[in-house]
Amino acid sequence: MHGAVNLIAYVCHEQDDEIEAYVELLEIRARHMVPSVVLWSDIEVVAAALLEKKRISGRAVRKIIFDARRAECPLSCFDKK
């Protein structure tokens, strides 16, 4: 996102209030594109992994999402009984 923010800063002539408002608008629009809270948290965890590794396989994405959901589930809802 750093590249996007740099581009926004250029377009907004380095005006901090404009930059913040534009970034907030983009975040709101992205949330509207992904209405499910569960999906949004999946996107955030995969985005964090991509910031670290730059490229990950589909299998790795599934594991990242599964592990994150499992960590959030207080009743071990993913364990087979």
MOSULHU-V493036 format. One line per field, one symbol per residue. burial: + if it has 9 or more other C-alpha atoms within 8 Angstrom, else -. Layout:
burial=???
This chain:
burial=----+--++--+------+--++-------+--+----++-+--++--++----------+--++--+-+--+--------
